[in-house]
Amino acid sequence: MTYPAPFDVWFPDAAFDGSYGFTLDTLRAVAPIAPEDGFEALWRGWRERARSVDAAPTVLSTSTVEGRAVSLIELSGVDGVRLRAWSVAPLDGTSPRVGVVHGHGYGGRDAVDLRRVPADAAAIFPVARGLGDLNADIGAPEDREAHVLTGLASPDDYVIGLCARDLWLAADALVALTGEVPLYYVGESFGGGLGALAAPWDDRFFGATLVVPTFGQYDERLAVPCLGSGEFQRQWVLRHPEAREQLRPFDASTAALSFRIPVRVEAALWDQNVPPQGQFAVANAVPDALLELHVLPAGHAEYPGLESITSDAVAGGLAHLDRALAAAVRR
């Protein structure tokens, strides 16, 4: 099988076309899923209920990483389950300029990655319920297939919704530990999709960067195979067609229509794990005046020039944070 250039050279042994036949022009035309009646009320209701939960963060240990104070902490999720995370603060004890809530991919997280956290920022690196290294099988099963399907029959209990809502408690924990700071969200893949679901309803966030975000445009996602968690959802819906309706409240492209803050989306033209049409649907949902789109050649893959491309993307994300913060201050 012949793939479009340069993917034919980069991924000659790929089992299928990670561009799914899309070009940048056709990806920019992928429409987000319009919200059904009650979508916004559902998420705003969850946000309001989360305000009554005390994150109650406790510091378990602290060490120094790359000139920052990094603490292992414990905090509550939206249903009271106790989850572990890492918090980060400037080592010299100065008051942080900004706070970053930093999501992660579906593989979980075994350490902090400070590349997208300014030196004068505080941050929290939550680890999603059920996922390693810190929260394996806590609040949800670690097995990826079981995880992405857990609780799907009940909107209140679906694990993707719970993981997104847990981000509000992570923000609460960061504020409790560092004091009131303006908040910025960063998330990649799984964390990008969760951020699209959660951040529009929390007015503490002044901006966000979503890197190759998942959970976008389920009509497109469920129509094609992939190597990521979406394949488990696709196979489940094939066997249980009613599950398509159960996924509607958790479409990241639908939620992204409600963004009212500057959002940078780093979306890939080739991605076998998170189909690009879903990523771009999230970007296309963000109001044009608020969107900064950064196009990556590929996602979830090694390819020539990746280190330089990643470095440029990280620098662009940090610059976006600064611009979004300046705009928020002016308001």
N, C-alpha and C positions, 0 to 999 in steps of 0.2 A: 504494500500500500504506500502511496506517495502522499506526503504531507506538505503543507505550504512551507516555503522557505521563510526563515532559516530553520524551522522545526524539523525538516527532513534531514538536515545535517546534525542538528543538536540531539535529536531523539530518534535515531534510525530504528531502534528496537522497540519503540512504543507500540503497545498492543492496539491502541486506537488513537484517533486524532484529538488531541487536547484543545484544539481550537474549535472543535465541533462544527467546522465549516463557517464560522463567523469571521468577519473582518472588523477592524475598528469602527468603520461606518455602520455596519449592521449591529454591532454591540451597542453603539450609542443610541440605537433605535429600539432597544429592548425596553418595553414598558414595565414599570413596577406593577404589582398587583394592587388594584384599588381596594381600599378598606371596605369591609362589610359594615352594616349598621351595628353599632355597639363596640367597634374595635377600639376607638379612642377611650370610650368610657371604661372598657375593661382594663386597659393599661393604666389609666389615671386612677381607677379604683385600687388596683394593686399598689400603685405608688403611695396612695394615701394610707393604705393598711400597713405598708412597710415603715411608715413614720412612727408607728406605735411599737416597733420592735427595737429593743436596745442592743446595739452592736456589741457593747460591753467588751471592748478589746483589752486583752491582757498581754503583756510582753513576757515571752518565755526565755529569750536569750538575745544577746546583741553581739555583733562582731563588726569588723571593718572590712569593707569591700570597695576597692577602687576609690579610696578616699571618702567613702560615705559610711554612715552608721546604718547598718542593716540589722533589723530585729526580726526574729521569728515571733509571730504573734498568733493569738487565737481570737476569733470573733464569732458572732452569731450570724447565721443565715436568716432569710425571711421567715422560715418556719421554726426558728430557734435552735436548729442543729448547730453544733459548734464546729467551725471550720478553721483551718490554719492558713496563714498567709505570711508574706514578708512585708515589712514597712521599711521605708528608707528616709533618712533625714540628712541634711548637711552635717558633716562631722564636727564643724566648729561650733555647733549649737545656735547659729544664727537663724532668725525667723525665715522660713522659706518664702520665696516670691510667689510660688504656684504649687499646686498639688496635682499629681498625675495618678490616675487610676489606670493600671496597665493590665489588660487581659492577655490571654495566651491561646495557643492552638489546642487542637483536640488531643494532642499527646500529653497534655498536662505541662507541668513546669517543675524542674529540679533545682533552679537557681534564679536569681534576679538577672535581668539583662538591662543594663543602665544606658544603653546607647540612645534611647529616645527620652531620657529623663535629664533635663538641664541640671547643671551642677548645683544651682541654688534652689532646686525644687525638693519638696517632699514627695513621696510616692507610696502607693500600696500596690503590691503584686498579689492579688487574690489568686487562689487556686480553686477551680470550680469543684463543687461538690461531686464526690465520687472519683475524682481523678488524682493521679499521682503527681508528684511524689507525696505531697503532704496529706491529701484527703482521699486516698484510695478506698473505695467502698464505704465512705462516710456520706450519708445522705443520698446516695445513689450508687448503683453498681459501677465498677470500674470498666468492665468489659464494654468495648465501644458500641457494639450492636445493642446490647441491653441498655446502655446509658442513653443513647439517642432516641430510644423508643419508650423509656420508662414514664408511665403516667400519662401517655398520650390521650387516652380516652377521657381525661378530665382536665380542662384548661387550668384549673387551680393547681394541679399536681404534675403537669408535664415538666419534665426535668429541664428542658431548654428554657422555659419560662422561669422556673425557679433559679436557674443559673444566672439569667439576665437580672432578675429581681435581687439576687444576692449582691450584684454590683452596687446597688444603692446602699446596702449595709456596709460594703467595703468603703464606699465614700464616707459614710458616717464614721467608720472606724478611723480613717485617715484624719478627718477633722477632729475627732476626739483626742487623737494622739499629738497632733501638731498645731491645733488651733484653726480658726477660720481662715481658709485660703481659697482663692478661685481655683476651680477644678477643670482639668482637661482629661479627656479619655483617649487612650491608645489601645488598640486591640488588633490582633492578626488572626485571620482565618476564623476559627471558632470564636475567638475573642472579638474579632471584627463584627461578626454577626450579632453576638450578644450586645455589643455596644450600640449597634443600630437599633436593637430592640429596646434597650434600657435608657439610653441617654436623652432621647427626645422628651421624656417625661420628668426629668430631674433638672430643675432650673438652676442648679448649682454649676452645671457644666457650661463653660463658655466656648468650647470648641472640642473637636475630636479628629483623630486620624484612624481610619479603618483600612487595614491592609488585607487584601484579598479576602473580603468578608464573605462568610458563608450564610446559609439560611435565606438567601434572596431569591425571589421569583420561583415559587414551587411549581408552577405550571411548566417552566423550563427545566427546573432541576429534576422533576419526576419523569421527564420525557427521555432522559439520556442516562447511560451508565456512567459511573465515576469510581474512583478509587477511595473516596472519602466516606464520611458518615452518611452522606446523602444516598449512597447506594443501599444502605440498610433501610432507610426511609422508602426509597423507591420500591424495593422488593416487598416491603410490608404493605404499601398501598396497592401493589399489584394483587396481593392476596386478600387485602381488606380495603376495598375501594372507599368505604366510608371514612377512612383515615385521612383522605385528602381534605375533607372539611375540618377535621380536627387540627390540621396543620395551619389553617388560615390565620388564627390569632398570632402565629409565630413566624410570619413572613417578614424578614428584615427589610425587604424593599417596601412593603406597606408601611412599616414603622418609620422608615426614612423619609417618607412624605411629610412627616410632622416635624422634621428638624427646623429649628429657628435659630441655629447657631452655625458658624463657619465649620464646614466639614471637609476634610481632605480624604479622598478615597484613592488608594493605590490598588489599581485593578490590572489583572494580567490578561494578555491575549491568548495564552496557552496555559491550561491548568487541568490536569486529569483528576485532581482531588476535589476542587471546587470549580465546577464549570464556569467559564468566564461570563456567560450570559447571566448567571445569577449575580456575580460580582458587579457587573455593569448596571444591572437593574437597580441595585442599591445606589450606585452613583447617580443614575438617571433620575432617581426619586428625589434626591436632594435639590431644593430650589436652586436655579442657576446662579443667582446672586450669592449664594452661600457655598457653592461647590468649588473645590480645587481638585481636579482630576489629574492624577499622575499615572501614566500608562506604563506598566511593566511588561517586558517581553514574555515572561513566564512566571508561574507561581508553583510552589511546592516541587521545585525541580532544580537540579544543578545544571548550569549551562555556562558557556564562555562569557567572561566579563561580569559574572554574578557579583563578585565582591565589590567592584566599582559601582555597579548599578545599585546595590544595596546601600552602599555608603552615601551615594547621592540622594537616595530616597529618604534615608534617615535624616540627612541634613535638611532636606525639604520639609520633613515633618516637624523638626525643631523650629524652623523658620515660620511654619504655619502656626505653631503654638504661640510664638512671639507676636505675630500679627493679630491673631485672634484675641490674645490677652490685651493688646493695645486697643483694639476696637471695643472690647468690653469695658475697659477703663474709661474710654471716651463717652460711652453711653451712660 
